[in-house]
Amino acid sequence: MRTTRRRSPGSPRSPRPILARASLLIMVALCGLTGGLIAWPAVRVAYYARMAGDPNDTTRMNALNILSALSLQDSATAAVWLDAILREQTIGTPETRALVDKMAVWTLERSSIVQSVALGRLPAADNTAFLVLAEWLSRAGTWHPPRVDWESLSRRERLRLTSPDPATRLAAVRKLADYGRPAGPFLAEVLPSALGDPDESVRLHAVCAATLCLEEQSLSPLLTACYTDTSEGVRRQAVLFASARGLAIPVRLQNDPAASVREAVAWALGRLPTPDAGPALVRLLEKENDPGVRAMAVWAIGRRSTSEEGARAVLVDAAGAGDSLSLARGLVAAGRCRWAGEVEQMLAGDPVLSGEAELAAAYALGRCSERGGTAAVQNLLETGLDSGNGALVAIACEALAALGDVSALPLMLDLACDATDQPMVQYVAAASALKLNPSAGQQALLHLLDHPSDVICDLAALQLAEADEPPLAALRDLLVLGNERSRASAALALAFAGRADVSIEGRPLSEWLADRTDPESDRHEDRWKPHGYYLCARLALGDRGVREKMDPFIRNASFPRIGLYATLLHAGDPLPLDLLLTRPGRLDVESFLRDARFIEIIRRYDPDAPTFDWFEDEPLRRWQIDRLREYWRVRREWGASAIANRDW
């Protein structure tokens, strides 16, 4: 028989029941805590989502800010947050909507998860929500293919083109132009309405978009309609962009009532390769009274370089019409065509020339005259010196060098050293002296390698590199013993001369440059300008491995541009031309394109590109810069040629 042991009075209780109950309580608490941790995020999101609908603005903004932070790593929270901020666009005040806009862009910029959720919302969103999401994605840098499909891209622009706000419609047309050729299929659907827009600026940009995006069979009818637009600006734009695409210009536009349109027609006819363009220009000039149109027609006739006697006579008649601008362009055209007789006839009787005509006369005499024109150029040089006209002095120096007038050498050398208030005159005088006396010219250019102007330093270095026998010893000494500016210029000159094997401190130039740009070397050059130019020199010598290392110098606007851009173009990289011609203000395009070597580069890229052969005609220079930018954009879009495929 089993007996039960009884606890005697005063003996301790067994701890087992107490431990069992405690363990149970702990397990229940842990289960509750685990469940709470699992459920808390969803509860918290639901709580703040409810607070995002609170009538109090401050409460809503606090809730949206917290949801924004929570959505960065969680797609479910991102969906809740997007619902909340889209609702705020309806219920919020102007102040809260502005805050939400900033919050939305900030969050989209920082989270690919939120971007994906927003992009997934687009197809099913109503038009209002779609436009809001598209605007946020655009400002966050995500609104572009392939992140966004073309259906969504086209939907946004179609909706914006129906906006009552002209600025919104204009933004839509500009975006279509930015998309380029891929936008062509859906652009053809919406462009007719843009070309019929009541706002002139919208129609102007619609012409640009059509030219950039549409195939010729779709483009021609639209441009034909533009030729009858009530706005002369639209008609002019249609003519210029048609010329950029190589399309024929209707003859009737020669009689357009607006002089700006007729001027554009003259420009376009000067570029058309068809044989009937020359006679059309002659007819235009014969009946034209507007000085600007006549001057453009004279320029266009000269550009075609025709040898027909009728065209030559037209140039003479145009120059004798009493219009100084036509006279100047007639002289330039005659010089370009090497029509010495026409230049002599234009200058017969020692006329009193305007400023433009003086410059053009010096240019023309240097291009086409025999030695008999030397005295006239010398007179123009004296006129420039007396009046302080640096442009005339520079052109006269170039002309005298072309004519081989050795007697002008001492004056050129003096100008190269002493004309410190006119840096470009210094450079042109030194470069002209180089043609007459290589040794003396090289010494003048070496002196300019330490010029205060980075532009002059770079141009002098590039000019020295083109000499038949560059001054290697002097450049080597400057590279080793010169100051920061002259070392950089000397490296550029030696590299462009292709002298990778020249010995610098007992080592080939290529090895010396590699050592100076190696951060691990104790001879590393850490100063900004020399280091950048040493990288340029390595790239110019064929070391393409340094191209990525040059990106910081490209992005830094304070780094000298001429040598840098010349190096990149020399290596076959078209980036500088894109920066110059698509981002106005990054660098003064005039100072860059003033040098003939850069014109040659553009012509190698596309022989038909509008380029400069006469810089001192300010209206024509501005005109040509604008046309070159338009042409570059069109040709880049339509791929007329590729710089990377050219062996130069």
LOGUVO-397045 format. One record per residue (C-alpha): x, y, z; residue in one letter; residue number from 1. Coordinates in steps of 0.02 Angstrom, whole numbers, plus 50000, padded with zeros to 5 digits. Example, Ala and Ser with C-alpha at 12.3 -4.5 7.8 and 13.67 -1.06 7.14 Angstrom:
X  Y  Z  type  seq
50615  49775  50390  a  1
50684  49947  50357  s  2
This chain:
X  Y  Z  type  seq
50000  50000  50000  m  1
50069  50169  49939  r  2
50082  50300  50071  t  3
50085  50487  50041  t  4
50228  50580  50115  r  5
50169  50728  50209  r  6
50266  50887  50226  r  7
50309  50913  50404  s  8
50269  51080  50481  p  9
50407  51207  50455  g  10
50487  51117  50306  s  11
50514  51223  50142  p  12
50394  51214  49993  r  13
50452  51130  49830  s  14
50505  51259  49698  p  15
50439  51159  49550  r  16
50261  51227  49541  p  17
50325  51405  49557  i  18
50452  51382  49418  l  19
50322  51303  49306  a  20
50203  51448  49329  r  21
50344  51574  49301  a  22
50399  51486  49142  s  23
50222  51489  49078  l  24
50208  51674  49111  l  25
50374  51709  49025  i  26
50323  51608  48872  m  27
50158  51701  48862  v  28
50250  51866  48877  a  29
50376  51817  48743  l  30
50237  51762  48626  c  31
50148  51925  48654  g  32
50306  52024  48625  l  33
50347  51928  48466  t  34
50172  51951  48401  g  35
50181  52135  48444  g  36
50346  52155  48354  l  37
50275  52071  48201  i  38
50113  52167  48202  a  39
50185  52335  48258  w  40
50252  52395  48088  p  41
50083  52365  48006  a  42
49994  52444  48153  v  43
50111  52592  48150  r  44
50089  52617  47963  v  45
49900  52604  47981  a  46
49905  52730  48122  y  47
50005  52858  48025  y  48
49903  52827  47869  a  49
49748  52874  47971  r  50
49839  53027  48040  m  51
49881  53078  47860  a  52
49695  53111  47839  g  53
49680  53219  47994  d  54
49601  53391  47971  p  55
49750  53474  48055  n  56
49887  53521  47930  d  57
50030  53497  48053  t  58
49969  53324  48102  t  59
49955  53272  47920  r  60
50129  53336  47877  m  61
50208  53247  48025  n  62
50123  53085  47977  a  63
50176  53101  47794  l  64
50355  53135  47844  n  65
50361  52979  47951  i  66
50280  52874  47814  l  67
50407  52943  47690  s  68
50551  52880  47798  a  69
50467  52711  47824  l  70
50434  52689  47637  s  71
50616  52697  47585  l  72
50642  52510  47615  q  73
50466  52438  47606  d  74
50355  52430  47452  s  75
50194  52405  47551  a  76
50227  52561  47653  t  77
50276  52653  47493  a  78
50106  52612  47419  a  79
50018  52681  47574  v  80
50126  52837  47572  w  81
50091  52869  47387  l  82
49904  52855  47419  d  83
49921  52980  47560  a  84
50022  53111  47465  i  85
49909  53097  47312  l  86
49759  53126  47426  r  87
49848  53278  47497  e  88
49846  53354  47323  q  89
49657  53357  47339  t  90
49627  53403  47521  i  91
49782  53505  47560  g  92
49815  53690  47559  t  93
49937  53770  47435  p  94
50070  53771  47572  e  95
50051  53587  47615  t  96
50045  53537  47432  r  97
50210  53628  47404  a  98
50287  53536  47552  l  99
50222  53370  47485  v  100
50299  53406  47314  d  101
50470  53429  47392  k  102
50447  53275  47502  m  103
50394  53168  47353  a  104
50543  53217  47246  v  105
50663  53193  47392  w  106
50596  53018  47428  t  107
50592  52963  47245  l  108
50771  53020  47221  e  109
50831  52911  47365  r  110
50734  52750  47347  s  111
50723  52635  47197  s  112
50585  52541  47290  i  113
50475  52696  47295  v  114
50517  52731  47113  q  115
50460  52557  47062  s  116
50297  52574  47158  v  117
50263  52744  47079  a  118
50302  52681  46904  l  119
50186  52534  46932  g  120
50045  52653  46975  r  121
50053  52747  46811  l  122
49949  52636  46694  p  123
49797  52629  46809  a  124
49806  52807  46875  a  125
49675  52933  46822  d  126
49736  53083  46722  n  127
49756  53196  46872  t  128
49856  53072  46975  a  129
49955  53020  46821  f  130
50014  53198  46788  l  131
50062  53223  46970  v  132
50162  53060  46976  l  133
50244  53099  46809  a  134
50296  53271  46870  e  135
50373  53199  47029  w  136
50464  53063  46933  l  137
50527  53189  46808  s  138
50597  53304  46942  r  139
50676  53153  47027  a  140
50769  53111  46865  g  141
50674  52950  46831  t  142
50559  53005  46689  w  143
50653  52935  46541  h  144
50662  52775  46439  p  145
50689  52633  46476  p  146
50629  52666  46654  r  147
50467  52734  46582  v  148
50379  52654  46434  d  149
50339  52757  46280  w  150
50152  52740  46308  e  151
50168  52831  46474  s  152
50287  52959  46401  l  153
50167  53000  46259  s  154
50016  53002  46376  r  155
50095  53136  46483  r  156
50136  53250  46337  e  157
49964  53227  46258  r  158
49884  53277  46422  l  159
49999  53426  46445  r  160
49963  53486  46267  l  161
49780  53505  46317  t  162
49824  53618  46463  s  163
49754  53795  46461  p  164
49925  53856  46520  d  165
50040  53900  46372  p  166
50195  53867  46478  a  167
50137  53688  46510  t  168
50103  53659  46325  r  169
50273  53732  46284  l  170
50358  53616  46410  a  171
50271  53468  46327  a  172
50334  53514  46155  v  173
50511  53541  46221  r  174
50509  53371  46304  k  175
50454  53291  46140  l  176
50603  53373  46055  a  177
50718  53307  46191  d  178
50656  53129  46161  y  179
50713  53141  45980  g  180
50681  53011  45847  r  181
50608  52877  45963  p  182
50466  52997  45997  a  183
50421  53007  45812  g  184
50280  52877  45808  p  185
50175  52959  45943  f  186
50234  53135  45903  l  187
50152  53123  45732  a  188
49984  53105  45822  e  189
49997  53261  45930  v  190
50107  53376  45826  l  191
49970  53447  45713  p  192
49882  53518  45865  s  193
50047  53592  45928  a  194
50082  53672  45760  l  195
49909  53750  45767  g  196
49927  53810  45946  d  197
49870  53990  45975  p  198
50034  54028  46066  d  199
50177  54072  45949  e  200
50314  54002  46062  s  201
50228  53832  46063  v  202
50222  53830  45873  r  203
50405  53883  45863  l  204
50461  53738  45971  h  205
50343  53620  45879  a  206
50441  53655  45720  v  207
50600  53607  45811  c  208
50520  53449  45881  a  209
50456  53398  45709  a  210
50628  53421  45632  t  211
50713  53319  45765  l  212
50587  53177  45777  c  213
50498  53146  45612  l  214
50548  53055  45454  e  215
50556  53161  45297  e  216
50392  53097  45225  q  217
50301  53152  45383  s  218
50401  53311  45407  l  219
50381  53393  45236  s  220
50191  53418  45243  p  221
50203  53493  45417  l  222
50339  53616  45367  l  223
50241  53663  45212  t  224
50097  53713  45326  a  225
50219  53813  45432  c  226
50272  53916  45281  y  227
50100  53997  45283  t  228
50094  54029  45470  d  229
50038  54202  45523  t  230
50195  54225  45627  s  231
50354  54273  45537  e  232
50453  54189  45678  g  233
50371  54021  45640  v  234
50399  54040  45453  r  235
50581  54085  45483  r  236
50605  53938  45601  q  237
50529  53819  45474  a  238
50651  53880  45340  v  239
50803  53862  45452  l  240
50760  53688  45516  f  241
50714  53629  45342  a  242
50887  53685  45288  s  243
50965  53588  45433  a  244
50877  53431  45370  r  245
50931  53468  45191  g  246
50755  53498  45126  l  247
50715  53612  44980  a  248
50647  53786  45015  i  249
50491  53845  44918  p  250
50531  53981  44792  v  251
50381  54085  44847  r  252
50466  54121  45014  l  253
50589  54235  44923  q  254
50443  54357  44915  n  255
50391  54338  45098  d  256
50338  54506  45171  p  257
50454  54483  45322  a  258
50638  54526  45297  a  259
50690  54400  45431  s  260
50611  54260  45329  v  261
50694  54316  45167  r  262
50860  54325  45259  e  263
50834  54145  45316  a  264
50792  54095  45137  v  265
50955  54173  45076  a  266
51051  54075  45208  w  267
50964  53913  45160  a  268
50993  53940  44973  l  269
51177  53967  45008  g  270
51185  53794  45085  r  271
51080  53697  44960  l  272
51186  53592  44841  p  273
51059  53605  44699  t  274
51115  53700  44541  p  275
50961  53813  44538  d  276
51003  53888  44709  a  277
51137  54002  44635  g  278
51024  54087  44508  p  279
50887  54101  44640  a  280
51008  54197  44752  l  281
51054  54313  44610  v  282
50870  54351  44577  r  283
50841  54379  44762  l  284
50985  54503  44771  l  285
50931  54598  44616  e  286
50759  54640  44686  k  287
50800  54653  44871  e  288
50808  54821  44960  n  289
50832  54768  45141  d  290
51017  54787  45190  p  291
51018  54633  45302  g  292
50942  54521  45169  v  293
51058  54590  45035  r  294
51210  54560  45146  a  295
51154  54381  45180  m  296
51127  54351  44994  a  297
51302  54416  44957  v  298
51372  54300  45089  w  299
51275  54152  45019  a  300
51333  54184  44840  i  301
51512  54194  44898  g  302
51494  54037  45003  r  303
51443  53938  44850  r  304
51613  53985  44774  s  305
51538  53993  44601  t  306
51649  54044  44457  s  307
51507  54106  44347  e  308
51539  54280  44282  e  309
51362  54333  44325  g  310
51387  54290  44509  a  311
51554  54380  44513  r  312
51474  54536  44440  a  313
51335  54526  44570  v  314
51464  54532  44708  l  315
51541  54688  44634  v  316
51371  54771  44612  d  317
51321  54725  44790  a  318
51479  54801  44858  a  319
51449  54961  44760  g  320
51273  54984  44825  a  321
51331  55094  44968  g  322
51292  54967  45104  d  323
51444  54940  45215  s  324
51388  54767  45273  l  325
51362  54706  45095  s  326
51530  54781  45048  l  327
51616  54688  45190  a  328
51535  54523  45148  r  329
51570  54549  44963  g  330
51754  54575  45003  l  331
51758  54420  45112  v  332
51671  54317  44978  a  333
51792  54378  44845  a  334
51939  54337  44958  g  335
51872  54164  44993  r  336
51848  54134  44806  c  337
52021  54206  44765  r  338
51944  54336  44649  w  339
52086  54462  44655  a  340
52013  54568  44515  g  341
51851  54593  44609  e  342
51942  54647  44766  v  343
52044  54775  44668  e  344
51886  54840  44585  q  345
51796  54856  44751  m  346
51942  54954  44824  l  347
51970  55061  44670  a  348
51968  55247  44702  g  349
52029  55230  44882  d  350
51854  55233  44960  p  351
51825  55280  45141  v  352
51791  55110  45217  l  353
51682  55070  45366  s  354
51751  54970  45510  g  355
51680  54806  45443  e  356
51744  54842  45268  a  357
51920  54881  45331  e  358
51928  54713  45416  l  359
51857  54625  45264  a  360
51979  54713  45147  a  361
52129  54656  45249  a  362
52060  54480  45252  y  363
52027  54478  45065  a  364
52196  54549  45017  l  365
52283  54418  45120  g  366
52182  54281  45036  r  367
52189  54324  44854  c  368
52300  54472  44812  s  369
52473  54466  44737  e  370
52621  54556  44814  r  371
52547  54716  44747  g  372
52420  54710  44888  g  373
52553  54723  45023  t  374
52553  54912  45028  a  375
52364  54918  45052  a  376
52374  54794  45197  v  377
52515  54894  45276  q  378
52406  55048  45269  n  379
52265  54953  45353  l  380
52387  54893  45487  l  381
52439  55072  45523  e  382
52257  55123  45532  t  383
52225  54986  45659  g  384
52375  55036  45764  l  385
52326  55220  45763  d  386
52145  55185  45811  s  387
52181  55046  45934  g  388
52078  54925  45830  n  389
52151  54758  45887  g  390
52045  54656  45767  a  391
52109  54753  45617  l  392
52289  54738  45678  v  393
52272  54550  45699  a  394
52193  54523  45527  i  395
52322  54634  45444  a  396
52464  54536  45526  c  397
52390  54373  45461  e  398
52372  54449  45287  a  399
52551  54512  45283  l  400
52614  54342  45338  a  401
52513  54260  45199  a  402
52587  54384  45075  l  403
52763  54346  45138  g  404
52802  54526  45188  d  405
52962  54501  45290  v  406
52975  54688  45322  s  407
52828  54672  45443  a  408
52921  54545  45552  l  409
52998  54670  45678  p  410
52828  54749  45709  l  411
52748  54579  45734  m  412
52879  54529  45861  l  413
52855  54693  45954  d  414
52667  54665  45958  l  415
52690  54487  46021  a  416
52788  54552  46169  c  417
52712  54722  46205  d  418
52526  54717  46161  a  419
52483  54654  46335  t  420
52316  54744  46337  d  421
52261  54644  46184  q  422
52307  54461  46214  p  423
52235  54397  46050  m  424
52341  54523  45953  v  425
52494  54455  46043  q  426
52453  54278  45993  y  427
52408  54319  45812  v  428
52566  54424  45792  a  429
52674  54282  45859  a  430
52588  54152  45749  a  431
52608  54266  45597  s  432
52793  54293  45637  a  433
52813  54104  45640  l  434
52766  54098  45456  k  435
52894  54230  45408  l  436
53037  54176  45521  n  437
53014  54009  45612  p  438
53153  54039  45738  s  439
53095  54212  45790  a  440
52912  54159  45789  g  441
52949  54011  45901  q  442
53036  54122  46027  q  443
52884  54237  46031  a  444
52766  54090  46056  l  445
52876  54016  46193  l  446
52863  54182  46283  h  447
52672  54166  46275  l  448
52672  53996  46362  l  449
52678  54093  46525  d  450
52543  54217  46476  h  451
52415  54267  46609  p  452
52275  54211  46493  s  453
52248  54022  46489  d  454
52174  54039  46315  v  455
52333  54118  46247  i  456
52443  53988  46335  c  457
52344  53846  46256  d  458
52339  53923  46082  l  459
52526  53959  46086  a  460
52563  53779  46140  a  461
52456  53707  46001  l  462
52535  53824  45874  q  463
52711  53771  45927  l  464
52661  53588  45909  a  465
52614  53617  45726  e  466
52785  53688  45680  a  467
52890  53584  45560  d  468
53028  53577  45689  e  469
52961  53617  45863  p  470
53087  53691  45986  p  471
53110  53529  46084  l  472
53256  53587  46190  a  473
53166  53744  46248  a  474
53005  53649  46284  l  475
53102  53517  46380  r  476
53185  53650  46488  d  477
53018  53733  46524  l  478
52942  53566  46573  l  479
53079  53537  46701  v  480
53124  53712  46759  l  481
52972  53820  46717  g  482
52835  53881  46831  n  483
52667  53797  46851  e  484
52588  53881  46698  r  485
52733  53856  46577  s  486
52759  53674  46629  r  487
52578  53636  46587  a  488
52590  53723  46418  s  489
52756  53638  46374  a  490
52683  53466  46411  a  491
52535  53504  46297  l  492
52649  53564  46156  a  493
52764  53413  46164  l  494
52617  53292  46168  a  495
52528  53370  46019  f  496
52692  53367  45925  a  497
52692  53179  45953  g  498
52860  53175  46040  r  499
52829  53033  46163  a  500
53011  52982  46155  d  501
53090  53150  46195  v  502
53201  53131  46348  s  503
53146  53221  46507  i  504
53267  53200  46652  e  505
53335  53042  46572  g  506
53165  52962  46539  r  507
53048  52961  46387  p  508
52911  53091  46397  l  509
52774  52960  46410  s  510
52856  52878  46561  e  511
52894  53046  46641  w  512
52711  53099  46625  l  513
52650  52932  46694  a  514
52764  52952  46845  d  515
52704  53130  46877  r  516
52520  53078  46873  t  517
52541  52921  46981  d  518
52476  52955  47158  p  519
52593  52821  47227  e  520
52748  52905  47155  s  521
52854  53021  47262  d  522
52866  53133  47107  r  523
52677  53148  47092  h  524
52619  53320  47034  e  525
52479  53370  47152  d  526
52447  53545  47086  r  527
52284  53556  46992  w  528
52332  53634  46826  k  529
52496  53541  46789  p  530
52419  53376  46842  h  531
52270  53402  46726  g  532
52381  53452  46580  y  533
52495  53302  46608  y  534
52341  53191  46592  l  535
52294  53286  46432  c  536
52469  53256  46366  a  537
52457  53069  46403  r  538
52290  53057  46312  l  539
52358  53157  46164  a  540
52503  53033  46155  l  541
52380  52888  46141  g  542
52362  52830  46322  d  543
52172  52806  46325  r  544
52178  52731  46497  g  545
52183  52905  46574  v  546
52019  52961  46496  r  547
51916  52925  46652  e  548
52042  53016  46761  k  549
52005  53174  46662  m  550
51820  53180  46709  d  551
51848  53289  46865  p  552
51938  53418  46757  f  553
51797  53414  46628  i  554
51668  53444  46764  r  555
51768  53585  46845  n  556
51724  53744  46751  a  557
51880  53833  46817  s  558
51999  53716  46725  f  559
52061  53792  46559  p  560
51950  53732  46418  r  561
52047  53757  46256  i  562
52188  53633  46290  g  563
52069  53510  46373  l  564
51942  53513  46232  y  565
52076  53507  46098  a  566
52146  53351  46181  t  567
51979  53263  46188  l  568
51941  53304  46006  l  569
52115  53249  45956  h  570
52076  53081  46037  a  571
51912  53066  45940  g  572
51796  53110  46085  d  573
51652  53225  46027  p  574
51605  53275  46205  l  575
51678  53452  46190  p  576
51573  53491  46038  l  577
51417  53428  46125  d  578
51457  53536  46276  l  579
51489  53688  46168  l  580
51342  53670  46052  l  581
51207  53602  46167  t  582
51247  53692  46331  r  583
51266  53878  46298  p  584
51364  53967  46432  g  585
51479  53822  46478  r  586
51616  53905  46375  l  587
51615  54054  46259  d  588
51590  53965  46094  v  589
51664  54111  45998  e  590
51834  54099  46082  s  591
51836  53913  46048  f  592
51780  53916  45867  l  593
51888  54066  45824  r  594
52036  53950  45799  d  595
52048  53865  45630  a  596
52098  53695  45700  r  597
51930  53677  45787  f  598
51838  53724  45628  i  599
51935  53587  45541  e  600
51880  53463  45674  i  601
51697  53508  45647  i  602
51718  53490  45460  r  603
51794  53319  45484  r  604
51644  53271  45589  y  605
51525  53332  45456  d  606
51591  53425  45303  p  607
51426  53515  45276  d  608
51413  53590  45451  a  609
51395  53780  45458  p  610
51563  53846  45515  t  611
51655  54010  45527  f  612
51770  54087  45400  d  613
51745  54267  45452  w  614
51735  54316  45635  f  615
51729  54505  45634  e  616
51553  54521  45564  d  617
51458  54516  45729  e  618
51281  54490  45659  p  619
51341  54349  45546  l  620
51444  54272  45687  r  621
51294  54266  45803  r  622
51188  54197  45662  w  623
51314  54061  45622  q  624
51333  54009  45804  i  625
51144  53987  45817  d  626
51136  53891  45653  r  627
51282  53781  45702  l  628
51197  53735  45865  r  629
51034  53694  45774  e  630
51125  53595  45641  y  631
51227  53501  45770  w  632
51071  53450  45865  r  633
50983  53390  45708  v  634
51133  53296  45640  r  635
51169  53216  45808  r  636
50990  53153  45813  e  637
50988  53087  45636  w  638
51164  53016  45640  g  639
51227  53092  45478  a  640
51402  53039  45528  s  641
51493  52977  45682  a  642
51651  53054  45746  i  643
51705  52891  45826  a  644
51707  52804  45657  n  645
51824  52929  45574  r  646
52009  52894  45566  d  647
52086  53062  45609  w  648
